Amino acid sequence: MVALTVCATVATAQPKPTVVRAAWVTNVGSPSLTSRTEIKKTVLLAKQSGLTHLCVVTWNRGYTLYRSATMKKLFGVEVDPAYGGRDPLQEMIEEAHAQNIKVIAWFEFGFSNAYQGCKRECAKGQRIYLDERFFARGTDLFKQFGDRGGI
């Protein structure tokens, strides 16, 4: 009889709603990603503010803010040179997860490359990134070259 009561209680239990409190972390006008120390400060502030998620920019000015095997293979640049070979996204994931904060990667400008006349390597001879052919082939392209999976 006890087992039946427990099963009935479990079967009727409602799922607890998930609370999401998030902030965007960008590399524009903010030092948040410039060093591991700044990342730790950002995560601490998020924790103190009761945030549960940080949405971290992963693409800006034609570069990724994480080590990308795809970008390295296609354009010879693995991560934005401004970070001196560091992987700001990975550092943010490590620091945030240590504080039980989830990280969501986001593209500030999607795959735009020509913002304010940017003349980056990915625009030279790689028209696939600049027109509708990219979107038609995008899935196959990333399967072919491989890259980071989910975070």
N, C-alpha and C positions, 0 to 999 in steps of 0.2 A: 504494500500500500504506500509506503514511503517513497519508493522508486517512482510510482505513478504520479505522485504529487509533485516531485521534483521535475519530472519530464514535462508535466503540464505547465509548470511555472516557467521553465526555460522556453517552451514553445510559444508562450504568449508574451514574453519579454520584448519590449520595443528597443530598437537600436538607439544608443546614445548619440545625439547629434554631434557632429564634428564642428568645432569652432575654429575658424581660420581668421587670424589677425596677421596681416602681411604688410610689408613695405618693399618698395622698389629700391634696388641698389644699382647705381649707375656710375660710370667712370667720367661723366661730364659734370664739371663744376663740383666735384666731390673727391676727397682724398680716400674714400672708403676702400678702394682696391689697390692703392699705390704700394702697400707693404703688408707683410703679415701682421705687424703691429696695428696698422689701421683697420685691417680686417677683424682682429680681435676686439678693438674698440667698437666697431660697428655691431658685432655680434653681442657684446656686453650691453650696449645701449638697447638693442632689440629685445634681449632677455629682460632687462629692467623695465622695458615698456610693455611687456606682456605679449610680444609678438610670437606667433607660432611658425611663421614662414617668412623667408626672404626671397624675393624675386630678383635674381642677379643677371645683369646684362651679360650676353655672351658674344655679341658682335657689334662692332662700331668702327667707323672710318675704314671699312674694308678689311678688318682684321678680326680674328677670334680672340676672346679673352680666356681661352683654355687651349691646351695643346691638342691640335687637330691633325691627325694623320692625313686626312683628306686635303686640308689646305697645304700641308707640307708637300704632298705628292703632286697636287695640281699647280701650286704657285710658289713652292720653295720657302714658304714662311709658315711655321708651325703655330705661332702665337704672336700677338701684337708685340713688336720689338720694344715698345715703351716699357714692358714689364721685365726686360732683361732675362728672358727665358723662364721666368716664373709662370706658374699656372694659377692665376687668381681665383678661378672658379673652383679648382680642387682645394685650394687653401680655405675658401669660404665654406665649402662642404664639410671639411674636417672640423673647422672651428664651430660652425653652426650645429652640426650633429652632436658635438661634445656638450652642447647646451640644450639638446633636445629640440632644436629648431630645424625645420625642413627647408630645403633649398629648391627653388624652381628656376630653371634656366629660361631666359627670354631674349628675344631678338629685338633690339631697340628700333632698328630700321629694317627688319627682315633681311632680305638679300640685296637691299639697295646698295649701290656702289658709287653712283655718280653724285651723291649729295654734295652740294657746293663745289662741284668740279673736281672731286676726288679722282686722281689718276693713279690708281693702285694696280698691282700686278694682276689682280683677278679681272681687270677690265681688258688687259692686253692679250689678244688672241684667244680669249675664253668667252666668246659671246654667249655661251650657254647660260652664264649667270645673269645676262642682261636682257633676255627676251623670253617669250613664252615657251621656247624649247626646253628651258630649264625645268619649268613646272611640268611639262609633259614627260620629261625623262628623269626628274629629280629622284624619285624613289630608286630607280635602277642605278642611277649614278652613285648614290650613297651605298647601295649594296655592293657595287663594283669596287669602290675605293675604301669602304669601311670607315668607321669613325666611332666615337664614344656612343654608348647606348644610354639608357635611362639613368637618371641620377638618384 
